[in-house]
């Protein structure tokens, strides 16, 4: 029998996040997720009048396919899944974190899979052509990452996912967007960071429970060649199974010309994956009031109240600066006092200090 919290989560994803309509085809992509949760998603899709199509997947199977893959085999895999994705109206991607280091020892193969599978299937089709939502499912590994007991983490997970007033958040973001869409120049100052760029004429997109659960960010993109200066991220981030720490980029005319972290070689391999990987495709402000500390899980960390993320790689088409890449790596700087503080200026005006919006035109984002 399903947990009532699973039922609430399934209904949120189907009825609010993706707004499934009668006759729509819905791909439920479940990776390392218990069957009862998948069953509740199927029921919720049927109740909405949709047609559920289910793909059950496992991280170790993914590892086996990627580890032995060639460019040709990846393109064959992508060709099949592109056919399916092109016929979907809605995508619900739910993934249980089984082993965050599963791909750590095959970085080159993982890069190959990102380029020849993930980009054509997800970046080129799923993101622009379906209504989609992605989320994680609580596991013991995630509890470990969050430094919590398993039950404690499950309570936290369902609280930040289903107890947030997303309608209130959406209203606040719609109000903030009126000002944000007028902004041109951005400057960010923090320990190890002095960064300048423009967001002129690139729209801001509110995220209040539709594409991600949990949610709580509003994003745009920098004008592609406008980024100059240095940024130091203070939130560790796993990519390809490796936990990167102390990432620091130096930009000149939009391009990352210098990149350092705990492993410079692995970091630069990701940035050299294609031409667009050294340019930034997203700038976003995090404002979920219930997420305050990082746990090496991007879908949570990028929503941290008082944070922002500045993302090497692909831009979204609804906030498009023209950058295209197989990479989209949301790297996060938290600016609350506990993490060193910081300031964000829009057109020369201080709008956020130490993680708190101090300009009345954005104060509603202090949720």
Residue pairs with C-beta under 8 A, 6 or more apart in sequence:
1 36
2 36
2 37
2 39
2 40
3 36
5 158
5 162
6 36
6 37
6 40
7 40
7 44
8 158
8 162
9 37
9 40
9 158
9 161
9 162
9 213
10 37
10 40
10 41
10 43
10 44
11 44
12 161
12 162
12 209
12 213
13 41
13 44
13 92
13 94
13 133
13 135
13 213
14 20
14 26
14 41
14 44
14 45
14 47
14 48
14 50
14 92
15 44
15 48
16 166
16 209
16 210
17 92
17 133
17 209
17 210
17 211
17 213
18 26
18 90
18 91
18 92
18 131
18 132
18 133
18 210
19 131
20 26
20 44
20 45
20 48
20 49
20 50
20 89
20 90
21 48
21 49
21 50
21 89
22 48
22 49
22 50
23 49
23 50
23 51
24 49
24 50
24 51
24 89
24 90
25 50
25 51
25 53
25 87
25 88
25 89
25 90
26 45
26 50
26 51
26 52
26 53
26 88
26 89
26 90
26 91
26 92
27 53
27 54
27 55
27 84
27 85
27 88
27 90
27 91
27 92
27 130
28 38
28 41
28 42
28 45
28 52
28 53
28 54
28 55
28 92
28 94
29 55
29 57
29 91
29 92
29 93
29 94
30 37
30 38
30 41
30 54
30 55
30 56
30 57
30 94
30 95
31 57
31 58
31 59
31 62
31 93
31 94
31 95
31 96
32 57
32 58
32 59
32 95
32 96
32 97
32 98
32 137
32 139
33 94
33 95
33 96
33 137
34 96
34 137
37 94
37 137
38 54
38 56
41 52
41 92
41 94
42 52
42 54
45 51
45 52
46 52
50 89
50 90
53 84
53 88
58 98
59 98
59 99
59 102
60 98
60 102
62 102
63 102
63 103
63 106
65 77
66 103
66 106
66 109
66 110
66 112
66 113
67 106
67 109
69 77
69 109
69 112
69 113
71 112
71 116
74 112
74 113
74 116
74 117
75 116
77 117
78 116
78 117
78 120
78 121
81 117
81 121
82 120
82 121
82 125
85 91
85 121
85 122
85 125
85 126
85 129
85 130
86 125
86 129
88 126
88 130
89 130
89 131
90 130
90 131
90 132
91 126
91 130
91 131
91 132
91 133
92 132
92 133
92 134
93 132
93 133
93 134
93 135
94 134
94 135
94 136
94 137
95 134
95 135
95 136
95 137
96 136
96 137
96 138
96 139
97 136
97 137
97 139
97 141
97 142
97 145
97 297
98 139
98 141
99 141
100 141
100 145
100 238
100 241
100 243
100 296
101 238
101 241
101 242
101 243
102 241
103 109
103 110
103 240
103 241
104 240
104 241
104 242
105 241
106 241
107 240
107 241
107 242
107 266
107 269
108 269
110 240
110 241
111 240
111 269
111 270
111 273
114 273
114 326
114 327
115 273
115 274
115 326
118 326
119 314
119 325
119 326
123 314
123 326
123 328
126 132
127 316
127 317
128 317
131 210
132 211
133 210
133 211
133 212
133 213
134 211
134 212
134 213
134 299
135 161
135 212
135 213
135 214
135 299
136 142
136 297
136 299
136 300
138 150
138 153
138 154
138 157
138 158
140 150
142 153
142 157
142 295
142 297
143 149
143 150
143 152
143 153
143 154
145 295
145 296
145 297
146 153
146 156
146 293
146 295
147 295
148 156
159 290
160 214
160 288
160 290
160 291
160 300
161 213
161 214
163 290
164 209
164 214
164 215
164 216
164 288
164 290
166 208
166 209
166 215
167 208
168 367
169 208
169 209
169 215
169 216
169 287
169 367
170 206
170 208
170 209
172 364
172 365
172 367
173 206
173 207
173 208
173 218
173 365
174 206
175 364
176 204
176 206
176 218
176 361
176 362
176 364
176 365
177 204
177 206
177 218
179 361
179 362
180 204
180 218
180 220
180 362
181 203
181 204
183 199
183 200
183 346
183 347
184 198
184 199
184 200
184 347
185 196
185 197
185 198
185 200
185 345
185 346
185 347
185 348
186 195
186 196
186 197
186 198
186 199
186 222
186 283
186 344
186 345
186 346
187 194
187 195
187 196
187 344
187 345
187 348
188 194
188 195
188 196
188 231
188 308
188 333
188 342
188 343
188 344
188 345
189 195
189 342
189 343
189 345
190 232
190 333
190 335
190 340
190 341
190 342
190 343
191 232
191 234
191 340
191 341
191 342
192 230
192 231
192 232
192 248
193 229
193 230
193 231
193 232
193 333
193 342
194 229
194 230
195 227
195 228
195 229
195 230
195 231
195 251
195 310
196 226
196 227
196 228
196 229
197 222
197 223
197 226
197 227
197 228
197 254
197 280
197 283
198 222
198 223
198 226
199 220
199 221
199 222
199 223
199 283
200 223
202 220
202 221
202 222
202 223
202 319
202 320
202 321
203 220
203 318
203 319
204 218
204 219
204 220
204 319
205 218
205 219
205 220
205 316
205 318
205 319
206 218
207 215
207 216
207 217
207 218
207 219
207 284
208 215
208 216
209 215
212 299
212 303
213 299
214 288
214 290
214 291
214 299
214 300
214 303
215 288
215 303
216 286
216 287
216 288
216 289
216 291
216 303
216 305
216 367
217 284
217 285
217 286
217 287
217 288
217 302
217 303
217 309
218 284
218 285
218 287
218 365
219 282
219 283
219 284
219 285
219 316
219 319
220 282
220 283
220 284
220 319
221 280
221 281
221 282
221 283
221 315
221 316
221 319
221 320
221 321
221 323
222 254
222 280
222 283
222 321
223 254
223 321
224 254
224 279
224 280
224 321
224 322
224 323
225 253
225 254
225 255
226 253
226 254
227 251
227 253
227 254
227 255
227 279
227 280
228 251
228 252
228 253
229 250
229 251
230 248
230 249
230 250
230 251
231 248
231 249
231 251
231 310
231 333
232 246
232 247
232 248
232 333
233 246
233 247
233 248
233 310
233 331
233 332
233 333
234 332
234 333
234 334
234 339
234 340
235 294
235 301
235 304
235 307
235 331
235 332
235 333
235 334
236 243
236 244
236 245
236 294
236 296
237 243
237 244
237 247
237 296
237 298
237 301
237 329
237 330
237 331
237 332
238 244
238 296
239 270
239 329
240 266
240 270
242 263
242 266
243 296
244 261
244 262
244 263
244 266
244 267
245 261
245 262
246 260
246 261
246 262
247 259
247 260
247 261
247 267
247 331
248 259
248 260
248 261
249 256
249 258
249 259
249 312
250 256
250 257
250 258
250 259
251 257
251 280
254 279
254 280
255 278
255 279
256 271
256 278
256 279
256 312
257 278
259 267
259 268
259 271
260 267
261 267
270 277
270 312
270 327
270 329
271 277
271 278
271 312
271 327
272 278
273 325
273 326
273 327
274 325
274 326
274 327
275 325
276 313
276 314
276 323
276 324
276 325
276 327
277 312
277 313
277 325
277 326
277 327
278 312
279 312
279 313
279 323
279 325
280 310
280 311
280 312
280 313
280 321
280 323
281 311
281 312
281 313
281 314
281 315
281 316
281 321
281 323
281 325
281 328
282 309
282 310
282 311
282 315
282 316
282 319
282 328
282 330
283 308
283 309
283 310
283 311
284 302
284 308
284 309
284 311
284 330
285 307
285 308
285 352
285 365
286 302
286 303
286 304
286 305
286 306
286 307
286 308
286 309
286 332
287 303
287 305
287 365
287 366
287 367
288 303
288 304
288 305
288 367
289 305
289 367
290 305
291 300
291 301
291 303
291 304
291 305
292 304
292 305
292 306
292 336
293 304
294 300
294 301
294 304
294 332
294 334
295 301
298 330
298 332
301 307
301 330
301 332
302 309
302 330
302 332
304 332
304 334
305 336
305 355
305 367
306 334
306 335
306 336
306 354
306 355
306 356
307 332
307 333
307 334
307 335
307 336
307 355
308 332
308 333
308 335
308 344
309 330
309 331
309 332
309 333
310 331
310 333
311 328
311 329
311 330
311 331
312 325
312 327
312 329
312 331
313 323
313 325
313 326
313 327
313 328
313 329
314 323
314 324
314 325
314 326
314 327
314 328
315 321
315 322
315 323
315 324
333 342
334 355
335 341
335 342
335 343
335 344
335 352
335 354
335 355
336 354
336 355
337 354
337 355
341 353
341 354
341 355
342 353
342 354
342 355
343 350
343 352
343 353
343 354
344 350
344 351
344 352
344 353
345 351
346 359
349 359
350 358
350 359
351 357
351 358
351 359
351 361
351 362
352 358
352 359
352 362
356 366
357 363
357 365
357 366
